[in-house]
Amino acid sequence: MNVDWKNIKIKNLAALVCHELNKESIDAVLVGGACVSIYTDNTYVSYDLDFVSHSSLKDIAGILSCLGFKRESSRHFIRKDCPFFIEFVAPPVSVGNEPISTKKTIKTPLGSLKLLTPTDSVKDRLAAYYHWNDPQALDQAVMVAKAQKVKVAEIRRWSEKEGHIEKFGIFLKKLNV
């Protein structure tokens, strides 16, 4: 496999990782800021790819090592000539206190990528804003909502369930809805 690691796009790297893991029957879902990068066509640039998988990190490490990624810590993998690092966060795939069952699949020349839907990506970023008062996460949620079709009523329902309907109002104001 001939990959230009220095210039690889985040979407292609994520798809390549998913593809290689899938070949070994390992399911992984992209979450976090990398979804924002993909959904905003890099208006926001993330340099880490956060995946969720129920497989063991030992099994995952073996597959990533075949791609030249070395385990830097318990959950982080790096490749010196690649601008991105890969992290595996604890399952399950969820936003705030709510598990996620629907995922989106994007096909690329390097394989298929499973990731949060645009609506769940907005909820993921809003969770960081709601629970840790992260203003950058609020901006990222707005970026995704402006770049993609999202279900605002679903985001409202989830926000209310999370106990942050006032902060949801701030999101709407920034979104100009």
Buried (B, 14 or more C-beta within 10 A) or exposed (E): EEBEBEEBBBBBBBBBBBBBBBEEEBBBBBBBBBBBBBBBEEEBEBEBBBBBBEBEBEBBBEBBEEBBBEBEEEBBBBBEEBEBBBBBEEBEBBBBEBEBEEBBEBEBEBBEBBBBBBBBBBBBBBBBBBBEEBEEBBBBBBBBBBBBEBBBEBBBBBBEEBEBEEBBEBBBEBBEE
